[in-house]
């Protein structure tokens, strides 16, 4: 996971802090609609969508595009505010300045895009695109098959879990939804709690009143393998912001050591990889926060490797 200020929400300038009714009363509904949904219309002392496109394009060219083309079967999850995502859809040539004003992105509704014949295409399926009240979204390899799952922690709705298949499409997984409490989903976190190389998913609930915690663990195929990388900075603390990249004969898979995971939750500072079938020639590259890089060969799986910045 990485964070970048170029994906920040649009700056509404003098409109910041005003609700929709107050803004409409002050400036008129027609003008407010142009500011909110137009392309070049700029609110007083704020950004237009065109301004947002400029900075999102920088992030796309520096981070997203290289990751997409670095190896086959790369899956990239992007979480951002609505206008940043609208800008990204323009950068990816799915929409343009002439039709973006009709695009409404509902909160918590994923957009699934693939690169096909050097063109981006929205291929989200019905289950994945169905709106839900998402509070937390996590991508992790729960079953150690080498492909990440996507977990959605919803507020007062059943949570969802999707598998990212090797063709890049999403498939919904039934993970005992009947055991879920009918309450407010608050957050979720992932960690190898019992140190057996398999990730656990801890789901928290309760906002207006106390509710249950649930701990999930996937059924893992016998003989499955994993690799865990824990980078430390030169002082021995978790190297927050460092990027770990697993390089094999099948993929190049990057994970950033990050403190966050969801609402009021925190992930373990470890890059966890399940291993795919017939995967070999393992290397790990660490990009430290000072920009330096380090490459190591991996000769043994089913272990946690602690690396310390020099």
Beta strands, then each sheet from edge to edge (+ up, - down):
strand 1: 113-116
strand 2: 119-122
strand 3: 134-140
strand 4: 149-154
strand 5: 160-164
strand 6: 170-173
strand 7: 185-191
strand 8: 200-205
strand 9: 214-217
strand 10: 226-232
strand 11: 243-247
strand 12: 252-256
strand 13: 271-274
strand 14: 283-287
strand 15: 293-297
strand 16: 304-308
sheet 1: 1+ 2-
sheet 2: 3+ 4- 5+ 6-
sheet 3: 7+ 8- 9+
sheet 4: 13+ 10- 16-
sheet 5: 12+ 11- 14+ 15-
end
